[in-house]
Amino acid sequence: MTALAFVVICMLILTAGRGFALGADGEILRVRFGGDAQRTRVVVDLEASTRGTVVDDGGDGRVVVDLDGVRAGRGQTGQGTGLVRAYQVAQSGSRSRIELVLASGVEIERRFLLSPGDGVDHYRYVIDLKATGAPQPRTADSRRARVATPPPPSRSGDRRPLIVIDPGHGGHDPGALGHQSRESAITLAAGLALKAELERTGRYRVIMTRQTDVYVGLPRRVEIARQAGADLFISLHADAGGDPATRGASVYTLSEQGAGRAVREFTGRDDWHRELHLPGQDPSVDRILLDMTQRSTQNRSAQFARNLLSEIERTGHPLLRRSHRDAGLAVLLAPDVPAVLLEMGFVTNPEDERVLMDERRRRELMRGVVQGIDQYFTTLASPAQYAGTPQAGGNR
């Protein structure tokens, strides 16, 4: 009986261990569709359990759902079926974001999570869409862009570097939630403070992707920077984590996988060589030039990340142990604009949240960001620059 009890206990431990493994952070495997123009089922295959939050319920022609506890991996894009014209999977802070571009008006009929079972070894997050008969509001994105995006500053002969500040989230997308704060409010306050500090130096021109509490789609944020001819793109965010003790800032630059995805998406356009002012006479030559442009952009982004982290540390602001990270985040995908995503701290950590909500301490942090920008442009002409590799380890 003692031996039998031991075997049973071992089996229970193994089963529990498997459950913990499945519940640990995993990646999105794929997105599948079924149905027709009246009802469409979206199935997101996952390596781990998740909790979904609706960011956009389809009112502006898109359904956007954030999934906690899973990573977007390399990200995905593709064509949909039935009520979904196209889809995109991208990382959004510590969450994965599913964005569905709709073919017509829909309502979300139900959402639910299926655990592994019945011969399926992974989780499935299901979204059922039902047609409402309303036409797709095609002008919503352009209306939002006009509200959110001021015209670029223009001064004849002004060669000062142009900085694009991107306060993350906004509008119906509040981002991470702290005990007393919303990420979207923190990033907007920080973005406005950074704009004021940069303009106070007189050395830079500045554009913000949003200056009020509005939602701007991720691709549109990148378009703003590229259309303006930005010299640097900074996306501001505040992180969230399951452990309230985790705190500190970190900086993301584009991963190698993300760079490959960016090139593939960019070359999928008919006029991509004209957008980069390439000759357009020999596709193979243009592709080589695009790869060189992308590599230079990665090098410059990595250089800025190092400068930025160094100057933030000088302010006394805490950093994560592995503070330079890489990912295929959607806002980092421009092949010709050096870009970073700055996670300023964790709103789920009481001390970080107090710092980010305090106007004086937030301004001190943004002054450190300005110092990092100054250092970046000072060292930009350095003869040797290499794409940075984030350090191993970390507790993010």
Order of alpha helices (4+ residues) and beta strands (2+ residues): alpha-beta-beta-beta-beta-beta-beta-beta-beta-beta-beta-alpha-beta-alpha-beta-alpha-beta-beta-alpha-alpha-alpha-beta-beta-alpha-alpha
